[in-house]
Amino acid sequence: MHHELLPGLRRRGFLTATTGAAALALVGCGTGTDDKADSGSGKPKRGGRLRAAFAGGGASETLDPHLANLFADVARAKALYDKLADYDADLSARPRLAEKWEPNKTLDRWRVTLRRATFHDGRPVTAKDVLHSFRRIADPKRAFRAKASLEPIDLDASRATGERSIEFVLKRPTAEFPNVLAAFGAYIVPEDAADFDRKPIGSGPFRLTSFAPGRSAVFRRYEDYWDGAPHLDELELVVANEESARVNALLAGQVEYAHELNPTTARAHEGRGQIEIVRLRNSAMQAFCMKTDRPPFDDKRVREAFFLIADRRELVDGALSGAGEIGNDLFGKGYEYYADGLPQREQDLDRARALLRRAGAEKLKVTLDTSAVAAGFTEAASIFRDQAAKAGVTIDVKTGSKDSYWSDVLDGGTLCCYRSGAMPIEAHISQRLLTDSTTNATHWRHKDFDALYQQAQSTRDRTERAAVYERMQRRLHTEGGFLVWGFADWILGTARNVRGVETKAPANTLDWARFDKVWLT
């Protein structure tokens, strides 16, 4: 088998960048629980340089963690910086720089206590640094990634109550406030942070040695890291935009870790002994979105008929090459608060036809918008078109531009392909299913549903709160606009001498793209 090596890779230590980017869009990619890869024999070994290949963002790449948007950006930000909290494999918030958090009775004020941690220049991480970081992100003149997530906080009223304690004042009761602290991009920087690309100072496990935008970033161990110094001496994150380049570099021993492999690559190499394939399950939700406010999907009988038309196994096998598991029309399988007690929906063409007849939609014709913007989208569209034909529904598949797809389908069309990375179920609801949600792709707008969300957010008891989330999911399962047919695996490849890579961390969670607990044998 002929492997094209990247010219000059060993000499320069980086992969030449090509164009293209793996966007960690909120409509992006992400997977879900918490045990380590089989670490073979023995304890973690100290030393060595691990080289990891990611798709990157070209010459405009920055180390400003508040601008992190691509997977490569996040890997670099994680090496250098910390957040107050981050997501566990089930998308619940886990303390990081925050040692603990305590709400008041009404859940609209939270006291956060910081752990003892230092920045790379030896200064302690303080409440002032935290407030500075959040105020910077919330700057109305800037478009920082975490701005929308921090919206519940009244940053003018919030204050430091000690060197390591902060009282956050919220605009309304927020039971899931720790999710805000864990938000994508909510990294803590020193209050005088300025030169991010030349001298970034964080409190993360690694410090920067060198950075060539679009090519490579080299880091070395920070000995005083609060969570224990990394096992590795050095980490190099190299940019390789083509999947084939990442795979070939891994096979040739030029890198030890390759991010985002496709299912056919995984099948070709799994169990062959040359490289290890890691599948992060329950990662990217795969769905068809029905606009619930316009014909034909403003009739819930038509939506139910479409739920029953889908053969989920055939969609996962065909569109995801089998690399995933079937969905049940709800986001967040395996995540905290997921309603796993609802019966799994199966294809039922007779019942689908009967529902369409009752809705007066027997000879229904509908356009399905898709695009090559995400893996499996065009395949899923043609598979579903054939399934619908068996129920007497004519689907016209329309393939749109990659560049404008997400903005076009949020407002236009009636039926479209959709995917989402990992996030808490609560965040999925607040961003996509409330009357004033900004990315409400199904146009689901129900005041009583909004009221249940507010009720959940002002419910102190976790069990009672879970019951409210279940009621909401029951309703979505019966008559929502998301036909969630599957969850794609997120696939990584590693060299055989790599240990400690988390095998159950969906993309976007703490233990994904995390290198301070990894070692080389």
C-alpha positions in Angstrom: 0.0 0.0 0.0 1.5 3.3 -1.1 1.6 6.0 1.6 2.2 9.5 0.5 4.4 11.1 3.1 4.3 14.9 3.5 7.5 16.3 2.1 10.0 17.6 4.7 7.8 16.5 7.6 10.6 15.0 9.7 13.0 17.9 9.0 10.6 20.7 10.0 8.5 18.8 12.5 5.1 19.9 11.1 2.6 18.9 8.4 2.1 21.4 5.6 -1.2 23.1 5.9 -3.9 23.0 3.2 -7.1 24.9 3.3 -10.3 23.8 5.0 -11.3 23.7 8.6 -13.0 21.3 11.0 -15.4 23.8 12.6 -16.5 23.1 16.1 -19.7 24.9 15.3 -22.6 24.6 17.8 -24.2 22.8 14.9 -21.0 20.9 14.8 -19.5 17.6 15.9 -19.1 16.1 19.2 -19.6 11.9 22.0 -20.4 9.9 25.8 -19.0 8.1 30.0 -15.6 7.5 32.0 -12.9 4.7 31.8 -9.4 4.8 30.5 -8.1 3.0 27.5 -6.4 -0.3 28.5 -3.1 1.0 29.6 -1.4 -2.4 29.2 1.3 -3.0 31.7 2.5 -0.6 34.4 2.2 2.9 35.6 2.4 6.1 33.5 5.9 6.8 32.2 7.3 10.2 32.3 9.0 11.8 29.2 8.9 12.1 25.5 7.2 14.3 22.9 3.8 13.3 21.6 2.8 14.7 18.2 -0.9 15.0 17.4 -2.5 15.9 14.1 -5.6 18.0 13.8 -7.4 19.8 10.9 -6.6 23.5 11.4 -7.7 26.9 10.4 -4.8 28.3 8.2 -2.6 31.2 8.7 -5.2 33.2 10.7 -5.0 30.8 13.6 -4.7 32.4 17.0 -4.0 31.2 20.6 -6.6 33.6 22.0 -8.6 31.0 23.9 -11.8 33.1 23.7 -11.7 32.9 19.9 -11.3 29.1 19.9 -13.8 27.6 17.4 -12.1 24.7 15.6 -11.2 21.4 17.3 -7.5 22.3 16.8 -8.1 25.7 18.6 -9.7 23.8 21.5 -6.8 21.3 21.8 -4.3 24.3 22.0 -6.5 26.2 24.4 -6.8 23.1 26.7 -3.0 22.7 26.8 -2.5 26.3 27.9 -5.6 27.3 29.9 -8.3 26.0 32.3 -12.0 26.8 32.8 -13.8 26.9 36.1 -15.6 23.7 35.2 -15.7 21.3 32.3 -18.0 18.6 31.0 -17.7 15.0 32.2 -18.4 12.2 29.7 -22.2 12.4 30.5 -22.1 16.2 30.0 -22.6 17.0 33.6 -20.3 19.8 34.9 -17.2 18.8 36.8 -15.1 21.3 38.9 -11.8 22.4 37.5 -10.4 25.8 38.6 -13.5 26.1 40.7 -13.1 23.9 43.8 -16.8 24.2 44.7 -20.0 26.2 44.0 -23.0 26.8 46.2 -26.3 28.5 45.2 -28.5 30.6 47.4 -32.1 29.4 48.1 -33.5 31.0 45.0 -30.7 29.8 42.6 -30.0 33.3 41.4 -26.8 33.9 43.3 -23.9 31.4 43.3 -20.8 31.5 45.4 -17.8 30.0 43.6 -14.6 29.1 45.5 -11.4 28.8 43.5 -8.8 26.1 44.1 -5.2 27.1 44.7 -3.7 27.2 41.2 -1.0 29.3 39.6 -0.4 30.8 36.1 2.7 29.9 34.2 4.5 33.0 35.5 3.9 31.8 39.1 1.1 34.3 40.1 -2.0 32.8 41.7 -5.3 32.5 39.8 -7.6 34.9 41.6 -11.3 36.0 41.5 -10.2 39.2 39.7 -8.7 37.1 36.8 -12.0 35.2 36.6 -14.2 38.3 36.5 -11.8 39.9 33.9 -12.0 36.8 31.7 -15.8 36.7 31.8 -16.1 40.5 31.2 -13.8 40.2 28.2 -15.8 37.4 26.7 -19.1 39.4 27.3 -17.7 42.5 25.5 -20.6 43.6 23.3 -18.1 44.8 20.6 -16.4 41.4 20.3 -17.7 38.1 19.0 -16.2 35.7 21.5 -17.4 32.1 21.4 -18.8 31.8 25.0 -20.6 35.2 25.0 -24.1 33.7 24.6 -23.4 31.1 27.2 -22.5 33.7 29.8 -25.7 35.7 29.2 -27.4 34.6 32.5 -24.7 36.4 34.5 -25.1 40.0 35.6 -21.4 40.8 35.4 -21.8 44.4 36.7 -23.3 43.1 39.9 -21.1 40.1 40.3 -18.0 40.6 42.5 -14.9 39.2 44.2 -15.6 38.5 47.8 -12.1 37.4 48.5 -8.9 36.5 46.6 -10.4 33.1 45.7 -14.1 33.6 46.1 -16.6 35.2 43.7 -20.3 35.9 44.1 -22.0 35.6 40.7 -25.3 37.4 40.5 -27.6 36.0 37.9 -30.5 37.6 35.9 -32.8 34.7 36.8 -32.8 31.4 38.7 -30.4 29.0 37.0 -30.2 25.5 38.5 -27.6 24.4 35.9 -25.3 27.4 36.5 -22.2 25.0 36.5 -22.9 24.4 32.8 -22.3 28.1 32.3 -18.9 27.8 34.0 -18.1 24.9 31.7 -19.2 26.6 28.5 -17.1 26.1 25.4 -14.6 28.9 25.3 -15.0 30.2 28.9 -11.3 30.0 29.6 -9.7 31.9 32.4 -6.8 34.3 31.5 -4.8 36.7 33.7 -6.4 40.1 34.1 -3.5 41.7 32.3 -3.3 39.1 29.5 -2.4 40.8 26.2 0.0 39.1 23.8 -1.8 35.8 23.3 0.1 34.6 20.2 3.6 35.4 21.4 3.5 35.0 25.2 0.3 33.3 26.2 0.1 32.9 30.0 -2.4 30.4 31.3 -2.9 28.0 34.2 -3.1 24.9 32.0 -0.9 21.8 32.0 1.5 23.0 29.3 3.3 26.2 28.5 4.0 27.4 25.0 7.4 26.9 23.3 6.6 27.9 19.7 3.6 28.7 17.5 3.5 28.8 13.7 -0.2 29.5 12.8 -1.7 26.9 10.4 1.3 24.6 10.9 2.4 23.7 14.4 2.3 24.6 18.1 4.9 23.1 20.5 4.3 23.0 24.3 6.3 21.8 27.3 5.2 20.4 30.7 4.2 22.9 33.4 5.6 21.3 36.5 3.4 23.2 38.9 0.1 22.3 37.3 -2.6 22.1 40.0 -3.9 18.8 38.6 -0.5 17.2 38.6 2.3 17.8 36.0 1.7 16.0 32.7 3.6 12.8 32.0 4.9 14.1 28.6 7.9 16.4 28.4 6.5 18.0 25.2 3.4 18.1 23.1 3.3 19.2 19.5 0.0 19.9 17.8 0.4 19.8 14.1 -2.0 20.8 11.4 -3.0 18.4 8.7 -6.3 19.3 7.0 -6.8 16.2 4.9 -7.9 13.0 6.6 -5.5 11.0 4.4 -2.6 13.2 5.5 -3.4 12.6 9.2 -3.7 8.8 8.6 -0.5 8.5 6.6 1.5 10.5 9.1 0.3 8.2 11.8 1.1 5.0 9.8 4.6 6.4 9.0 5.4 7.2 12.6 5.4 11.0 12.0 2.7 11.6 14.6 1.3 9.5 17.5 -2.3 10.7 17.5 -4.6 11.5 14.6 -7.9 13.4 15.2 -11.1 12.8 13.3 -10.8 9.7 11.1 -13.6 8.4 8.9 -15.4 5.1 9.3 -13.8 3.4 6.3 -10.3 4.2 7.6 -11.3 2.9 11.0 -12.6 -0.4 9.5 -9.4 -0.8 7.4 -7.1 -0.6 10.4 -9.1 -1.8 13.4 -7.6 -4.9 15.0 -4.7 -5.0 12.5 -2.2 -4.2 15.1 -0.4 -1.3 13.3 -2.4 1.5 15.0 -5.1 1.7 17.6 -8.6 3.0 16.7 -10.5 4.8 19.4 -14.3 5.2 19.0 -15.9 7.9 21.1 -19.6 6.8 21.1 -22.7 9.0 21.3 -20.9 11.8 19.7 -22.6 13.7 16.9 -26.4 13.7 16.9 -27.7 13.1 13.3 -31.2 14.3 12.5 -33.8 15.6 10.1 -35.4 18.9 11.1 -39.0 19.5 10.4 -40.2 23.1 10.6 -43.1 22.8 13.0 -44.7 26.2 12.1 -45.3 25.6 8.3 -47.1 23.0 6.1 -46.9 20.1 6.0 -45.2 19.8 9.4 -47.5 22.2 11.3 -49.7 19.1 11.6 -48.3 16.9 14.3 -49.8 13.8 12.6 -47.5 14.4 9.7 -44.5 14.7 12.0 -45.4 11.5 13.7 -45.8 9.8 10.3 -42.2 10.9 9.4 -40.9 9.5 12.8 -42.5 6.2 11.7 -41.1 6.3 8.1 -37.5 6.3 9.3 -35.6 3.0 9.3 -32.9 4.1 11.8 -30.6 1.0 11.4 -30.5 1.5 7.6 -29.7 5.2 8.1 -26.8 4.4 10.5 -25.5 1.6 8.3 -25.8 3.6 5.1 -25.0 7.2 6.0 -22.5 6.6 8.9 -21.0 3.3 7.5 -22.3 1.6 10.6 -20.1 3.8 12.8 -22.8 4.9 15.3 -25.9 4.0 17.1 -29.6 4.5 16.4 -31.5 7.5 17.9 -34.9 7.8 19.4 -35.9 11.4 18.3 -34.2 12.9 21.4 -30.9 14.7 21.8 -28.2 13.5 24.2 -28.3 9.7 24.4 -26.2 8.7 27.4 -26.1 12.2 28.8 -27.3 13.5 32.2 -31.1 13.8 32.2 -31.6 11.8 29.0 -35.1 10.2 29.0 -34.0 6.6 28.3 -37.2 5.1 29.6 -39.2 6.0 26.4 -39.8 3.1 24.0 -37.5 2.9 21.0 -39.3 4.0 17.9 -39.4 1.5 15.0 -40.3 1.9 11.4 -44.1 1.4 10.8 -45.1 2.2 7.3 -48.8 1.2 7.7 -49.3 3.5 10.6 -47.4 6.3 8.8 -49.7 6.0 5.8 -52.8 6.0 8.1 -51.6 9.2 9.8 -50.9 10.9 6.5 -54.4 9.9 5.3 -56.0 11.4 8.4 -54.0 14.6 7.9 -55.2 14.8 4.3 -51.6 14.4 3.1 -51.7 11.2 1.1 -49.8 12.3 -2.0 -47.4 14.5 0.0 -44.5 16.1 -1.8 -41.8 17.7 0.3 -38.3 19.1 -0.4 -35.4 17.9 1.8 -32.5 20.3 2.0 -29.0 18.7 2.3 -25.4 19.6 1.6 -21.9 18.0 1.6 -21.3 20.3 4.6 -21.1 17.3 7.0 -20.2 13.6 6.6 -23.2 11.4 5.7 -25.7 14.3 5.0 -26.2 13.6 1.3 -26.3 9.8 1.9 -28.8 10.2 4.7 -31.0 12.3 2.4 -31.2 9.7 -0.4 -31.7 6.8 2.0 -34.6 8.7 3.6 -36.1 9.6 0.2 -36.3 5.9 -0.6 -37.8 5.0 2.8 -40.5 7.8 2.4 -41.4 6.5 -1.1 -42.6 3.3 0.5 -45.2 5.3 2.5 -46.3 7.2 -0.6 -44.4 10.3 0.2 -42.3 12.0 -2.6 -39.2 13.7 -1.3 -37.3 16.0 -3.6 -33.6 16.2 -2.3 -32.1 19.6 -2.9 -28.3 19.8 -2.4 -27.2 23.3 -1.2 -23.9 25.2 -0.9 -21.6 24.2 1.9 -20.9 27.8 2.8 -24.4 29.1 3.4 -26.1 25.8 4.4 -26.4 26.4 8.2 -27.7 30.0 7.8 -30.1 29.0 5.0 -31.7 26.1 6.7 -32.2 27.8 10.1 -34.9 30.0 8.6 -35.7 28.6 5.2 -37.1 25.3 3.9 -39.4 22.8 5.6 -37.2 19.7 6.1 -33.4 19.6 6.3 -30.4 17.5 7.4 -28.9 18.5 10.8 -26.2 17.5 13.2 -25.0 18.6 16.6 -22.0 18.0 18.8 -22.1 17.1 22.4 -23.6 19.6 24.9 -25.7 19.3 28.0 -29.4 18.4 27.3 -30.3 21.7 29.1 -28.1 23.7 26.7 -29.7 22.0 23.7 -33.1 23.0 25.0 -32.2 26.6 25.8 -30.3 27.2 22.5 -32.7 25.4 20.2 -36.2 24.8 21.6 -37.4 27.9 23.4 -39.5 30.6 21.8 -36.6 33.1 21.7 -33.8 30.6 21.0 -31.4 31.9 18.4 -30.8 28.5 16.6 -34.3 27.2 16.7 -34.1 25.0 13.6 -37.5 23.3 14.1 -39.3 26.6 14.9 -40.6 24.9 18.1 -42.2 27.8 20.0 -44.5 26.9 22.9 -45.1 29.1 25.9 -45.9 26.1 28.1 -42.7 24.4 27.1 -40.7 27.6 27.9 -42.4 27.6 31.3 -41.3 24.0 32.0 -37.7 25.0 31.2 -38.0 28.0 33.7 -39.5 25.6 36.2 -36.5 23.2 35.8 -34.1 26.0 36.2 -35.7 27.1 39.5 -36.0 23.6 40.9 -33.3 22.9 43.6 -33.8 19.2 44.0 -32.1 17.2 41.2 -34.6 14.4 41.1 -37.5 16.8 40.8 -35.6 18.7 38.1 -34.9 15.5 36.2 -38.7 14.7 36.2 -39.4 18.1 34.6 -36.8 17.5 31.9 -38.4 14.1 31.3 -41.8 15.7 30.7 -40.3 18.0 28.2 -38.5 15.1 26.4 -41.7 13.0 26.4 -43.5 15.8 24.5 -40.6 16.2 22.0 -40.6 12.5 21.4 -44.4 12.6 20.6 -44.6 15.7 18.5 -41.3 17.5 18.3 -39.6 18.6 15.1 -36.2 16.8 15.5 -36.2 13.3 13.8 -33.1 12.1 15.6 -32.1 8.9 13.7 -28.6 8.3 15.0 -25.4 9.3 16.9 -22.2 9.1 15.1 -19.0 7.7 16.6 -16.1 10.2 16.8 -13.0 8.3 15.7 -9.4 8.9 16.7 -6.2 6.9 15.8 -3.2 6.5 18.0 0.2 4.8 17.7 0.6 1.6 19.6 2.9 3.2 22.2 0.3 5.8 23.3 -1.5 5.2 26.7 -4.1 7.1 28.7 -6.3 8.3 25.9 -9.8 8.5 27.3 -12.0 6.1 25.3 -15.4 7.3 26.3 -15.2 11.1 26.2 -17.4 12.6 23.5 -15.9 15.5 21.6 -16.4 18.8 23.4 -15.9 17.1 26.9 -13.0 17.5 29.3 -11.2 14.3 28.6 -11.4 14.6 24.8 -8.3 16.2 23.0 -6.6 16.2 26.4 -2.9 15.3 26.7 -1.9 15.9 30.3 -2.9 12.4 31.3 -1.4 10.7 28.2 2.0 8.9 28.2 4.3 7.1 25.8 5.6 3.6 26.5 
